[in-house]
């Protein structure tokens, strides 16, 4: 079955199986992770204190996960032309003709999800009340999380507009421009999580942003290559070595920054002591779980790079799609846990 999947063209039953294997594992693992953690950490009702209803309590993290996955897709599709190169348009252009409209679709989804999240964030702060336009405007004006989401939505809309030009004019619209806008849209996302009020606030925020960008490039790049390129052995042999170097850098960046961010957020929170807080709080346990996911990715990535890549370079059939699907499924778990971390209690 693996060989059939890898030989699959861009359309047809085998290509559909590839899409279901990859996207199904990625999306379902992310959603299951965030829903499970939300259920385990749900606030207990206290008499006299209003809490958000189930629609907001569960809907907000689900929307956040879907936004992250849409952004990951946009980043991966934006990086694809740089990995394919521009020297052989007869081979690469058929792939890009499929990638460009997909990027626009996911950019629209990203923008819409960001705007809906602002409404849900407003409802979270005003339990039992349906947000009005005035309430939403005040929320955006008063809170960095709302401003960050609005900026992210604006970047996604800008990407969609430029992406439509790329659909019409191809690579005359610079790939670098699309990449920059996609990454700019990711930058505000860390401000929607826990704030760290200390002298280390700025370095930690930069580390979080690097973590988000590294994760998106790694995950989005792998997902895009497996969906759009894996069926062509010649293109896969050309693209995967380039991506492997990017993925190695991203692995180091994501591992180091993620561990530093989690430990620093705990250490710099008043009343929290390490290492006890790692095992005595929801936040600490999620940091451990997310770190375990990243650690689990290492053998998958190493197997693809050191065992499968030489065979792919020789145009031989491999189980690369199956291995990538397993890696992407673990990445989905990590994304679900990452969203859960933004709302988990530090104590």
C-alpha positions in Angstrom: 0.0 0.0 0.0 2.8 2.4 0.8 4.4 2.1 -2.7 1.0 2.7 -4.2 0.5 5.8 -2.1 3.9 7.2 -3.1 3.3 6.7 -6.8 0.0 8.4 -6.6 -0.5 11.3 -9.0 -2.1 14.5 -7.8 -5.6 13.2 -8.2 -7.4 9.9 -8.0 -8.3 7.3 -5.3 -4.7 6.8 -4.1 -4.2 10.6 -3.7 -7.4 10.8 -1.8 -6.1 8.1 0.6 -3.0 10.1 1.1 -5.0 13.2 1.9 -7.2 11.3 4.4 -4.2 9.7 6.1 -2.2 12.9 6.5 -4.8 15.5 7.2 -7.1 13.1 9.1 -4.3 12.3 11.6 -3.2 15.9 11.9 -6.6 17.5 12.5 -8.1 14.7 14.6 -5.2 14.4 16.9 -5.0 18.2 17.5 -8.8 18.4 18.2 -8.8 15.3 20.4 -5.9 16.6 22.5 -7.4 20.1 23.1 -10.9 18.7 23.9 -9.5 16.1 26.3 -7.4 18.7 28.2 -10.3 21.1 28.2 -12.6 18.5 29.7 -10.0 17.6 32.3 -9.3 21.2 33.3 -12.9 22.6 33.0 -13.8 25.2 35.6 -16.2 24.0 38.3 -19.2 26.1 38.8 -19.1 28.3 41.9 -22.4 29.7 43.4 -22.7 33.4 42.6 -19.8 33.5 40.0 -20.7 33.3 36.4 -18.6 31.1 34.2 -18.6 30.7 30.4 -21.0 28.2 29.0 -19.9 25.0 27.2 -20.1 26.6 23.8 -17.5 29.1 24.8 -15.5 26.8 27.1 -15.1 24.2 24.4 -15.6 26.3 21.3 -12.8 28.7 21.9 -9.9 26.1 22.1 -11.4 24.3 19.1 -11.4 27.5 17.1 -7.8 28.2 18.2 -6.7 24.8 17.1 -8.4 25.2 13.7 -6.8 28.7 13.3 -3.3 27.2 14.1 -3.8 24.4 11.5 -5.0 26.9 8.8 -2.0 29.1 9.5 0.3 26.1 9.3 -1.1 25.2 5.9 -0.6 28.7 4.6 3.0 28.7 5.8 3.8 25.3 4.3 2.2 26.2 1.0 4.1 29.5 0.9 7.4 27.8 1.5 6.7 25.2 -1.3 7.9 27.3 -4.3 11.2 28.0 -2.6 11.7 24.3 -2.0 10.7 23.3 -5.5 12.9 26.0 -7.1 12.2 27.9 -10.3 14.6 26.2 -12.7 12.2 23.7 -14.1 8.7 25.2 -14.4 7.4 22.4 -16.6 7.7 20.0 -13.7 7.0 22.3 -10.8 4.2 24.5 -12.2 1.6 21.8 -12.1 2.2 21.4 -8.4 2.1 25.1 -7.8 -1.1 25.5 -9.8 -2.7 23.3 -7.1 -0.9 24.9 -4.2 -1.7 28.6 -4.8 -5.5 28.3 -4.6 -5.2 26.1 -1.6 -3.1 28.8 0.1 -5.8 31.4 -0.6 -8.5 29.1 0.8 -6.6 28.5 4.0 -5.8 32.2 4.3 -9.5 33.0 4.2 -10.2 30.4 6.8 -7.4 31.8 9.0 -8.9 35.3 8.8 -12.5 34.2 9.5 -11.4 32.0 12.4 -9.4 34.9 13.9 -12.4 37.2 13.8 -14.7 34.6 15.3 -12.2 33.9 18.0 -12.3 37.6 19.0 -16.1 37.2 19.5 -15.6 34.1 21.6 -12.9 35.8 23.7 -15.3 38.7 24.4 -17.9 36.2 25.4 -15.4 34.5 27.7 -15.0 37.7 29.6 -18.7 38.4 29.7 -20.3 35.1 30.8 -24.0 34.7 30.0 -24.1 37.7 27.7 -24.2 37.6 23.9 -21.4 40.0 22.8 -22.5 43.1 21.0 -20.4 45.1 18.5 -19.6 47.6 21.2 -18.4 45.0 23.6 -16.2 43.4 21.0 -14.7 46.8 20.1 -14.0 47.5 23.7 -12.4 44.1 24.2 -10.1 44.7 21.2 -9.2 48.2 22.4 -8.4 47.0 26.0 -6.8 43.6 25.6 -3.6 42.6 23.7 -5.1 39.2 22.9 -7.9 40.9 20.9 -5.5 43.2 19.1 -3.2 40.3 18.3 -6.0 38.3 16.7 -7.2 41.4 14.7 -3.7 41.9 13.4 -3.4 38.2 12.5 -6.7 38.4 10.7 -5.5 41.4 8.8 -2.3 39.6 7.7 -4.4 36.6 6.6 -6.7 38.9 4.5 -3.6 40.6 3.0 -2.2 37.2 2.1 -5.5 36.1 0.5 -5.4 39.2 -1.7 -1.8 38.7 -2.8 -2.4 35.0 -3.1 -5.2 35.7 -5.6 -2.7 37.7 -7.7 -0.3 34.7 -7.5 -3.1 32.4 -8.7 -3.5 34.6 -11.7 0.1 35.6 -12.4 2.1 32.7 -10.9 5.5 33.2 -9.6 5.7 36.7 -11.0 4.2 37.5 -7.5 7.3 36.9 -5.3 7.2 33.8 -3.1 9.2 35.8 -0.5 6.4 38.3 -0.1 3.8 35.6 0.6 6.2 33.9 3.1 6.8 37.2 5.0 3.1 38.0 5.3 2.3 34.5 6.5 5.0 34.7 9.2 3.9 38.2 10.2 0.4 36.8 10.8 1.9 34.3 13.2 3.7 36.9 15.3 0.8 38.1 17.4 -0.4 34.6 18.3 1.8 34.1 21.4 0.3 37.3 23.0 -3.0 35.4 23.3 -1.5 33.1 25.9 -0.1 33.7 29.4 1.6 37.0 30.0 4.8 37.1 31.9 5.3 40.3 33.8 9.0 40.6 34.4 12.3 41.9 33.0 12.3 38.8 30.9 9.0 39.5 29.2 10.5 40.6 25.9 13.1 37.8 25.5 10.4 35.2 26.4 7.9 36.7 23.9 10.6 36.6 21.2 11.4 33.0 22.1 7.6 32.2 21.9 7.4 33.8 18.4 10.4 31.8 17.2 8.8 28.7 18.6 5.5 29.4 16.7 7.3 30.2 13.4 9.6 27.2 13.7 6.7 24.8 14.4 4.7 26.2 11.5 7.6 25.9 9.0 8.4 22.3 10.1 4.8 21.0 10.2 3.5 23.0 7.3 6.4 22.1 5.1 6.2 18.4 5.8 2.5 18.3 5.3 2.6 20.2 2.0 5.4 18.0 0.6 3.6 14.8 1.5 0.3 16.0 0.1 1.5 17.6 -3.2 4.9 16.2 -4.0 5.2 12.7 -2.6 3.5 11.2 -5.7 6.3 12.4 -7.9 9.6 10.6 -7.1 11.8 13.0 -9.1 10.4 16.1 -7.4 10.4 14.4 -4.0 14.1 13.6 -4.4 14.7 17.2 -5.3 12.6 18.8 -2.5 13.0 16.5 0.5 16.7 17.1 1.0 16.1 20.9 1.1 13.3 20.5 3.5 15.3 18.1 5.7 17.8 20.8 6.4 15.0 23.3 7.3 13.4 20.6 9.5 16.6 20.0 11.4 17.0 23.6 12.2 13.3 23.9 13.1 13.6 20.8 15.4 16.4 22.4 17.4 14.6 25.8 17.5 11.3 24.3 18.6 12.8 21.9 21.2 14.9 24.6 22.9 12.4 27.4 22.7 9.5 25.3 23.8 11.3 24.0 26.9 12.6 27.4 27.8 9.2 29.1 27.4 7.4 26.5 29.5 10.0 26.5 32.4 10.4 30.3 32.3 6.6 30.9 32.4 6.4 28.8 35.5 9.6 30.1 37.2 8.6 33.7 36.7 5.1 33.3 38.0 4.7 34.6 41.5 4.0 31.8 44.1 5.3 29.1 41.8 8.3 26.9 42.6 10.2 24.5 40.4 10.5 21.6 40.0 7.4 20.9 42.1 5.1 23.0 39.8 6.0 20.7 36.9 4.0 17.9 38.5 1.7 19.9 40.7 -0.1 22.0 38.2 -2.1 21.6 35.0 0.3 23.9 33.2 3.4 21.9 34.3 1.9 18.6 33.3 1.0 20.1 29.8 4.6 21.3 29.5 5.8 17.8 30.2 3.3 16.3 27.7 4.2 18.7 25.0 7.9 18.1 25.5 7.3 14.4 25.3 5.6 14.9 21.9 8.6 16.9 20.6 10.9 14.2 21.9 8.8 11.5 20.1 9.2 13.4 16.8 13.0 13.0 16.9 13.1 9.3 15.9 10.5 9.9 13.2 12.4 12.8 11.7 15.7 10.9 12.1 14.4 7.8 10.3 13.1 9.9 7.4 16.4 11.8 7.1 19.0 9.1 7.6 17.2 5.9 6.5 14.7 6.9 3.8 16.2 10.0 2.3 19.1 8.1 0.6 16.6 5.7 -1.0 14.4 8.6 -2.0 17.4 10.3 -3.7 17.9 7.0 -5.6 14.2 7.2 -6.7 13.3 4.0 -4.8 9.9 3.2 -3.3 9.8 3.9 0.5 7.3 4.1 3.3 7.9 7.9 3.6 4.2 8.7 3.5 3.4 6.4 6.4 6.3 7.7 8.5 5.4 11.3 7.7 1.8 10.6 8.6 2.9 9.3 12.0 5.1 12.3 12.5 2.3 14.7 11.5 -0.1 13.0 13.9 2.2 13.6 16.8 2.6 17.2 15.6 -1.2 17.5 15.8 -1.1 16.3 19.4 1.5 18.9 20.1 -0.6 21.7 18.6 -3.6 20.7 20.6 -1.5 20.7 23.8 0.0 24.1 22.8 -3.5 25.6 22.6 -4.4 24.0 25.9 -1.3 25.6 27.5 -2.6 29.1 26.7 -5.5 28.7 29.1 -4.2 26.2 31.6 -3.9 27.3 35.2 -0.3 27.9 36.5 -1.3 26.5 39.9 
